[in-house]
Amino acid sequence: MDYGKYFSADVPSFLKSPVREIFRVVDLSQICSFAGGYPAAVTFPTDQIPSLAEKVLAKYGTKPLQYGATQGIPELRELIAKRYSVPVSQVQITTSSQQGIDVCSRVFLDPGDIVLADNPVYLGALQSFKAYRAEVLPVISSVVEKSRPKFIYVIPDFNNPSGKTMTLEEREEIVRIARELDILIVEDSPYRELRYSGEPVKSIRELAPERTLQLGSFSKIFAPGFRLGWIIGPEPLLEQIYVCKQCLDLCPPVFDQYLAAEFVGSGALDANLVKTIAEYRRRRDLMVGLLEKYMPQGVSWTYPEGGLFLWLTLPENIDTVAMYDEALSKGVAYVAGCFFYTDRSHRNTMRLNFSYIDEAKMEPGIKLLADIIRNAV
Ligand SMILES: Cc1ncc(COP(=O)(O)O)c(C=O)c1O
């Protein structure tokens, strides 16, 4: 049977995530994997979950098991509003920040529209923009002049995949471009609270609250299994997002929201965050130390002030896609950097994650990778 004819015109634009494809073909627990972007399970407040659940049920009865408001439960919206010093009316809870990206795409993009984005760009965002048949171009002035973009999408803090953080000047430049073109900015910020060194920089929302939708997530500061995030933005924009979200999932997961509200409201999130940051800082430093120890000359990497990723640039003649099968067969995984570029360029780059891998596997993994790179030079 030919099933092709049943699909919508959007389907050919769907993009498979190479990261998820890697997960499908290899049991990453058997090798040294720097692919993926999972948080470390030790950062989850696992032992607190039963008591959080008991408290929530004792306090709210059956409410956490019922449908809830599309904007999210008031208790959680209020806590996010307080944490980010904005009015409650500017907070929409989402079923994760990936949904935040997708709902923005759905509300703002028509086929053929242009999104100006980081380059390299987060794959999940690229998938979403493509699914709505938008074109993605890098935010650089030469491109901006020639196009009529719909919005700018950036990850200013501890970028996935590059690990970079935008300076205040770079953020101001984004705001200048957006104001000049009179377009919106989607500031994707799931890692903002995971800073291990350096000074916090003002968010783009703080610089341009009138045109920024700031996406947040509980995935990296609580647990991704709850699938909870939020959008902070101007009310008229949230109003449309609210209507759109009604047909997506009616409401974000209600029980999870009550757990999150209890976790944030009791101060447990902040206490856990201190431990999470210490854990990731240690892991980042360990990884950077190992790269310094083992990587051959000609290899450079970013030093992330937060987040979960490092970005490696290898000598020009090395193709990280071509090298991948050998790396896997020898027991180490990474994500080739070209997958984060819309034109699949930069084949001499790779993304490494330092949050998820067993610490004991970090050294053998980096050593293996360094040997493979050395042989490829
Ligand atoms: C930049 C960025 N945005 C959004 C997400 C999606 O996160 P979640 O849907 O779990 O909130 C991720 C996940 O890795 C990410 O790196």
PDBQT file of the ligand as one rigid body, heavy atoms in Angstrom, charges set to zero:
ROOT
HETATM    1  C1  LIG A 401      18.141  24.914  23.831  1.00  0.00    +0.000 C 
HETATM    2  C2  LIG A 401      17.087  23.942  24.203  1.00  0.00    +0.000 A 
HETATM    3  N1  LIG A 401      15.816  24.306  24.132  1.00  0.00    +0.000 NA
HETATM    4  C3  LIG A 401      14.832  23.469  24.482  1.00  0.00    +0.000 A 
HETATM    5  C4  LIG A 401      15.111  22.185  24.909  1.00  0.00    +0.000 A 
HETATM    6  C5  LIG A 401      13.957  21.292  25.262  1.00  0.00    +0.000 C 
HETATM    7  O1  LIG A 401      13.889  21.077  26.626  1.00  0.00    +0.000 OA
HETATM    8  P1  LIG A 401      12.564  20.588  27.330  1.00  0.00    +0.000 P 
HETATM    9  O2  LIG A 401      11.559  20.339  26.264  1.00  0.00    +0.000 OA
HETATM   10  O3  LIG A 401      12.933  19.336  28.042  1.00  0.00    +0.000 OA
HETATM   11  O4  LIG A 401      12.150  21.670  28.245  1.00  0.00    +0.000 OA
HETATM   12  C6  LIG A 401      16.432  21.751  24.996  1.00  0.00    +0.000 A 
HETATM   13  C7  LIG A 401      16.728  20.383  25.425  1.00  0.00    +0.000 C 
HETATM   14  O5  LIG A 401      17.816  19.903  25.435  1.00  0.00    +0.000 OA
HETATM   15  C8  LIG A 401      17.446  22.662  24.631  1.00  0.00    +0.000 A 
HETATM   16  O6  LIG A 401      18.742  22.322  24.686  1.00  0.00    +0.000 OA
ENDROOT
TORSDOF 0
